[in-house]
Amino acid sequence: MDDERKIREVACEMLSLLGYESDFARDGAEAIEKYIQALEEGKPFDLVVMDLTIPGGMGGRETIKRLLKIDPTIKAIVSSGYSSDPVMSYYSEYGFSGVVSKPYKIEELAEVISKFLHSKSENA
C-alpha cells in the first residue's frame, strides 16, 4: 500500500523478481477492501507492506488497527521515509510485524520478508 504510483510499481516489480505474487492499494481503504476480498476468496495475503503516511487518505497506522480487528493474525510491514516517526522505531507496539525504511533496496525488502517467512514456519 502506497500513495505513490511509482513506488507501488517498483515494489511490485521487486516482489515479482523475488518470486512473490503481489497486489497493490493506493490507501488504507483500498487495502482493507482487498484484504477482506482475499480472505473471502480463501486466498489470504501472507504479508502486507504499508506506507505509514498517505496524504489525504488512510495511512498505515489507522489501516493496521482496522486490519487487526478483521484478522488478528495479520503480518504487516510498515514502510516510511520518515525514520523519526515513533511507529518506525516501535513498530510492534502499533501492530506491525516488521519495518523497512524508504527508499528501500530489493535486498532490504528480501531480508525483511525472509525474516517474516522464517518466523512463520517456526510458529507453524
C-alpha positions as CSV (number, residue, x, y, z in Angstrom):
1,M,0.0,0.0,0.0
2,D,1.5,3.3,-1.1
3,D,0.0,6.5,-2.4
4,E,2.8,7.0,-5.0
5,R,2.2,5.0,-8.2
6,K,5.9,4.7,-9.0
7,I,6.7,3.2,-5.6
8,R,3.8,0.7,-6.0
9,E,5.1,-0.3,-9.4
10,V,8.7,-0.7,-8.2
11,A,7.7,-2.6,-5.1
12,C,5.6,-5.0,-7.2
13,E,8.4,-5.5,-9.6
14,M,10.8,-6.2,-6.7
15,L,8.4,-8.7,-5.2
16,S,8.0,-10.4,-8.6
17,L,11.8,-10.6,-9.0
18,L,11.9,-12.3,-5.6
19,G,9.3,-14.8,-6.7
20,Y,6.3,-13.5,-4.9
21,E,2.8,-12.7,-6.2
22,S,1.6,-9.2,-5.2
23,D,-1.2,-6.8,-5.4
24,F,-1.3,-3.1,-4.5
25,A,-3.5,-0.5,-3.0
26,R,-3.4,3.3,-3.1
27,D,-4.5,3.8,0.5
28,G,-5.8,2.1,3.6
29,A,-9.4,1.9,2.5
30,E,-8.5,0.1,-0.7
31,A,-6.0,-2.2,1.2
32,I,-8.8,-3.2,3.7
33,E,-11.2,-3.9,0.8
34,K,-8.6,-6.1,-1.0
35,Y,-7.6,-7.8,2.3
36,I,-11.3,-8.7,3.0
37,Q,-11.8,-9.9,-0.6
38,A,-8.8,-12.1,-0.4
39,L,-10.0,-13.7,2.9
40,E,-13.4,-14.3,1.5
41,E,-11.9,-16.0,-1.6
42,G,-9.8,-18.2,0.6
43,K,-6.6,-16.7,-0.7
44,P,-5.4,-14.6,2.2
45,F,-2.3,-12.4,1.9
46,D,0.7,-13.8,3.6
47,L,2.1,-10.4,4.2
48,V,1.1,-6.7,3.8
49,V,3.6,-3.9,3.2
50,M,2.1,-0.5,4.1
51,D,3.3,3.1,3.8
52,L,2.9,4.9,7.1
53,T,1.8,8.2,5.7
54,I,-0.8,8.6,3.0
55,P,-1.6,12.3,2.4
56,G,-5.4,12.8,2.2
57,G,-6.0,9.1,2.8
58,M,-5.8,6.4,5.5
59,G,-2.2,5.6,6.3
60,G,-0.6,2.6,7.8
61,R,-1.2,3.4,11.5
62,E,-5.0,3.5,11.1
63,T,-5.1,0.7,8.5
64,I,-3.3,-1.8,10.7
65,K,-5.7,-1.0,13.6
66,R,-8.6,-1.9,11.3
67,L,-7.0,-4.9,9.8
68,L,-6.1,-6.4,13.2
69,K,-9.8,-6.3,14.0
70,I,-10.6,-8.2,10.9
71,D,-7.6,-10.6,11.2
72,P,-5.7,-10.6,14.5
73,T,-3.0,-12.9,12.9
74,I,-2.2,-10.4,10.0
75,K,1.5,-9.9,9.3
76,A,2.3,-6.4,8.2
77,I,5.4,-4.5,7.5
78,V,5.4,-0.7,7.9
79,S,7.4,1.4,5.4
80,S,8.2,5.1,5.5
81,G,10.8,7.7,4.6
82,Y,10.2,9.4,8.0
83,S,12.5,7.4,10.2
84,S,11.9,9.7,13.2
85,D,8.2,8.6,13.5
86,P,7.8,6.5,16.6
87,V,5.9,3.8,14.6
88,M,9.2,3.1,12.8
89,S,11.1,2.6,16.0
90,Y,8.4,0.8,18.0
91,Y,6.5,-0.9,15.1
92,S,5.4,-4.0,17.1
93,E,3.7,-1.7,19.6
94,Y,1.5,-0.5,16.8
95,G,0.7,-4.0,15.5
96,F,3.3,-4.3,12.7
97,S,5.5,-7.4,12.3
98,G,8.4,-5.6,10.7
99,V,9.8,-2.4,9.3
100,V,11.6,-1.2,6.1
101,S,12.7,2.4,5.6
102,K,12.3,4.1,2.3
103,P,13.9,4.2,-0.1
104,Y,14.5,0.5,0.2
105,K,16.5,-1.7,-2.0
106,I,15.5,-5.2,-3.1
107,E,18.0,-6.8,-0.7
108,E,16.4,-5.0,2.2
109,L,12.9,-6.0,1.2
110,A,14.0,-9.6,0.7
111,E,15.6,-9.6,4.1
112,V,12.5,-8.3,5.9
113,I,10.3,-10.8,4.0
114,S,12.7,-13.7,4.7
115,K,12.6,-12.9,8.4
116,F,8.8,-13.0,8.4
117,L,8.6,-16.2,6.4
118,H,11.2,-17.9,8.6
119,S,9.4,-16.9,11.8
120,K,6.1,-18.1,10.3
121,S,7.5,-21.6,9.6
122,E,8.9,-21.8,13.2
123,N,5.5,-20.9,14.6
124,A,3.5,-23.3,12.5
